[in-house]
Amino acid sequence: MTRLVLASASPARRSVLRAAGIEPIVRVSDVDEDAVAAALPADTGPREVVVELARAKARAVAATLSGDTAEGESDLVVVGCDSMLLIDGELQGKPHTPEVALARWQAMAGHFADLVTGHCVLRLRGGAVTAEAVDCSATTVHFGKPDPAELDAYIATGEPLQVAGAFTLDGLGGWFVDRIDGDPSSVVGIGLPLLRRLLQEVGVGVAQLWADRP
């Protein structure tokens, strides 16, 4: 049986996979995202940045898996993802502090931006990487205009501090998203249509991964 290993601590990504019939093995990469991004050439484009971050996460987790000792499985696919918000040509990651989150929202309220998500899929057999597929999805997010009290209350929840672009679509931030153009699952952090194609590229059909399905 082929199993999917999610190289992410994101509960949102895990929830997307579970709702889509996959019970992932969760392994956190502990990759230093800032260090990886800083090591890239200065002219690296936004899509390439998120793809390289996703690749770094997937490879870090793959390196910890060793064939039959990896959760008792010898046929695995490791999926790494990384999302950032592209505003006026600049990538914005997690704000981390209330002050940064407030500044981000003051800049993007009433406007739109692209949420870009890099995906990397590695196929492991017997502990060795036998195939790799990478790509990036982009979804345009149109933001509403929360009033100052709503924005203060939202930031006080802490939710926007640890998510790309300082918002969520599937949480409290969904109140302040007017609409999206593109794949909703990609905005949550893992794009199912793109992931299905990448899985096919490494020789795995999505039905092989469905948990408890005939």
SULFEN-V295399 format. One line per field, one symbol per residue. phi: phi as a letter, one per 40 degrees, with the letter a starting at -180 (. if undefined). psi: psi as a letter, one per 30 degrees, with the letter a starting at -180 (. if undefined). burial: + if it has 9 or more other C-alpha atoms within 8 Angstrom, else -. A space follows every 50 residues. Layout:
BEGIN
phi = ???
psi = ???
burial = ???
END
This chain:
BEGIN
phi = .cbbbccaccccccccccccgbbccbbccfccccccccccdccccdcccc cccccccccccdcccbfcccfgbbbbbbbbbabacbbfgbcbcccgbdcc cccccccbcgbbaccbbcbbbbcbbggbcbaaababbbbcbbccbccdcc cccccccgdccbbdggabcbbccdcbbcabbhcccccchacccccdcccc ccgbccccbccfbc
psi = kkkkkjikgjfeeeeeeefggkjlkkkkegkjeeeeefflkfgkleeeee eeeeeeeeeeeeffkibffjggkfjlkkkklkklkjkhgkkkbkeeleee eeeeeeefkgallkjkjkkkkkkkkgfkkflkkllklkkkkjkaikleee eeeeefffeffgkkggllegbefffgjelljajeeeeffjjeeeeeeeee fggkkefffkkhk.
burial = -+++++++---+++-+++--++++-++++------++--------+++++ ++++++++++++--++++++--+++++++++++++++---+++++--+-+ ++-++--++--++++++++++++++++-+--+++++++++++++-+---- ++-++--++++++++++++--+++-+++-+--+++++++++--+++-+++ ++--++--++----
END
